[in-house]
Amino acid sequence: MAGAMASTPRSPLASLPPGLARRRDERVVAGVCAGVARWIGVDPLVVRVATVILSLANGVGVVAYLVAWLVLPVEDEDAARTVEPPAGAGRGRAAEMALGVGCVTLGTLLLVRWVAPFFPDGLVWPAAIGGLGIGVALARAGDGDHRWRELAARLPGNPVEALRGGAGAWVRIAAGAVLLVVGLATFLATNGAFASLGAIGVSVVATALGGALILGPWIARLVRQLGEERRERIRNEERADMAAHLHDSVLQTLALIQRHADSPPQARSLARRQERELRAWLYDDRRRAGDGAADTLAAALDRLADEVEADHGGTQVEVVTVGDCPLDPGVEALVKAAREAVVNALRHSGAPEVSVYAEVAGGRVEAFVRDRGRGFDPATVDGDRHGIARSIVARMARHAGRADVTSAPGEGTEVALSVACQPEPAP
Amino acid sequence: MSERSERSATRVFLVDDHRLFLSGVRAELAGRADIVGEATDVESAVEGIRATEPDVVLLDVHLPGGGGRAVIETVRPSHPGVVFLALSVSDAAEDVIGVIRAGARGYVTKTIAAGDLAAAVERVREGDAVFSPRLAGFVLDAFAGDVPPGAALDPELDQITPREREVLRLLARGYTYKEIARRLEVSIKTVESHVSSVLRKLQLSSRHELTRWATDRRLI
């Protein structure tokens, strides 16, 4: 029921007389007296005095007040009347609140003592101080009326929840905790509990429990906040990293492209190079880390394409790699042979685009360098091309690899390379 | 041939959040296709495609409001006849595989030459698949390796045949369908059916590697 109260301002009892509601805007504790006074049509002071007298008389006042607190709906009909208090006013409210809780506790205990006189002062005063402490801890000041209202609406519900949030809340929570501990200590001391060793344990446990109850949610929140701050810091670092990269490479390249606007091949190769770089940076962690890290076939082929495109303006080298392996001497020879084949194709085939495909499977690397240029008849090649083809073949042979050149006039050329390799690096 | 000439121009809908790119594609396809509409985000794309019912949607992978995938997934159930060709600057494997698995009939990069783009549009309109060398490489990666022992795999879907692998490897090497057909001494239709079959497997396979694939790749 308390929960329902907190979330909806409607009365849980359908039979309540209409118009009877708590007045949060005029309250001292929870607005019950003010609400009743408004409903009857008298000054709230009258009802408050009556409540106190009833409380001291036989306890009916306190019980009735608590029941009304739980049962009566909250009314905010006069929102217009509720002038937002200045920012500092919340602090005054907090003190009021603390005093209220303290007074109610004190009153209740005095009453109980009067009815059943076996409660000594040793219980009454510590409990009153403790109540004051709870009040201080629960009160959250400084955030204006909204927070305050929120809190008041939550009060009958979950006081632990009410502890969360609010700037400087920890000061009040600490003050509340100190008061609680003083209360508990006074209680234990005046009752002679410290005389026996066991009671010390009790008091320690009680104190720890009180502290944990009050500080627990705050600590949890602190931990959460720390985690969030760390994530935020990582995000910021990534952002700075990105900005630095964009500045160093992309903006520079754009400036260069503008300067070379009258030379399409150069502008094109600049754009192409930047594209490849950015792509690797964005999508490929291995290659991004590539600079100093362990070198692999895929990274080497990408670099190859990069460099060849830079040297031969206006050309494109498309690299597709399936699988990957470390760059041992055999694989390095294959990359170098592939580079020769690519350069050869760009120089002689007349095709502006060369495809490089490499696949690592079953302990072997296979690579294909292909163009769609004019091709040649392997039987009647001129010395230069034959020489290059031979040097590629010889290079691969030294590493127990193979190289085959397939070509026909008008059909383009394909160089197939293969060599053994170490297994792919473990993930 | 006569059937081809009788058919009206392919009706194409463009979806891309870069207006500059949209106008470029429009200029490239002028005279080769009929551009029936354009959109720059998921919501307007879904609306526009439903209203114009084009033959082919050229779809950017990265779109505000959920990406190209969201467009395919929203439109396909009600308009199964509309085919999607993904077009992207992204070479990230998870993007490419993601949009294919959502139902795109192919994937080409934005650097594709104008003539090739028009040909790719025609090809997907006729129901064939369009694989760029890079997509072929991704698929080979995805279907690479031995099937984990004890895994419940559907051999129909979770493995590619040696012949399909051969076709994919030639695609990755930069061969056109025609060149592949000549090299393997089969008809172009046969090559097309192999590629379509691979596409289907890519879309439907529950192969372990496909779902965890992108993550695996990043870990290598």
Interface residues (C-beta under 8 A of the other chain):
Chain A: E275 R279 L282 Y283 D285 R286 E318 V320 T321 V322 G323 D324 S355 Y357 E359 A361 F368 R370 R372 E414 E424 P425 P427
Chain B: S90 D91 A92 A93 T111 P133 R134 A136 G137 L140 D141 A144 R169 A172 R173 G174 Y175 D216 R218 L219 I220
